[in-house]
């Protein structure tokens, strides 16, 4: 989204999210990495594609190269629907967040997302170069987002609409729970902490 409208809308999303970011930030699916570059604190942008200013390119966002409990805030801005293995990625977010850490997600509803992607296709490099992979969906309902987050061990703190009420911002907090299998937390030194 490197045309004037795309850049304008990216700035609007960043402005909606920034007031809620705190501490060490990790932005998953960071795209052009605008959020991290606008944030005054420590942060890094992770993506599965190199969109120019991505700090860390990973093969799979469900296997992040960071220590457990080393990030204070994780954001997934307009990207959760583009992550086919959403549950695994959210489990990884839970692992890297500090106790009480914050997860911020923005999302369009499915019908609006489908229309938006259709209108934007000629100008959207993501769609022209990559298209939609198996498991990606056009947007998610607020209920789908809430369900995914609560199942992954998060408590919803706040939901609000922005961009003329068309976009939804969800802020959730990590709830510590006993380990039930999956990826064990690493000990010191096995991975670096959340980047600065």
DABEL-V748602 format. One record per backbone hydrogen bond with DSSP energy under -1.0 kcal/mol. CO is the residue of the C=O (numbers start at 1). NH is the residue of the N-H. Records with the same first field share a line. If there is no record, write none. Layout:
BEGIN
CO: NH, NH
END
This chain:
BEGIN
3: 7
4: 8
5: 9
6: 10
7: 11
8: 12
9: 13
10: 14
11: 15
12: 16
13: 17
14: 18
17: 20
18: 21
24: 72, 73
25: 44
26: 75
27: 46
30: 33
33: 37
34: 38
35: 39
42: 25
44: 27
45: 55, 56
46: 29, 30
47: 58
56: 47
60: 63
71: 98
72: 102
73: 26
74: 104
75: 28
76: 106
79: 82
80: 83
81: 137
85: 89
86: 90
87: 91
88: 92
89: 93
90: 94
91: 95
92: 96
93: 97
95: 69
96: 70, 71
98: 101
101: 174
102: 74
103: 172
104: 76
105: 170
107: 168
108: 140
109: 113
110: 114
111: 115
112: 116
113: 117
114: 118
115: 119
116: 120
117: 121
120: 123, 124
124: 128
125: 129
126: 130, 131
133: 136
137: 139
141: 145
142: 146
143: 147
144: 148
145: 149
146: 150
147: 151
148: 152
149: 154
150: 153
153: 175
155: 173
158: 171
160: 169
162: 167
163: 166
167: 162
168: 107
169: 160
170: 105
171: 157, 158
172: 103
173: 155
187: 190
192: 67
END
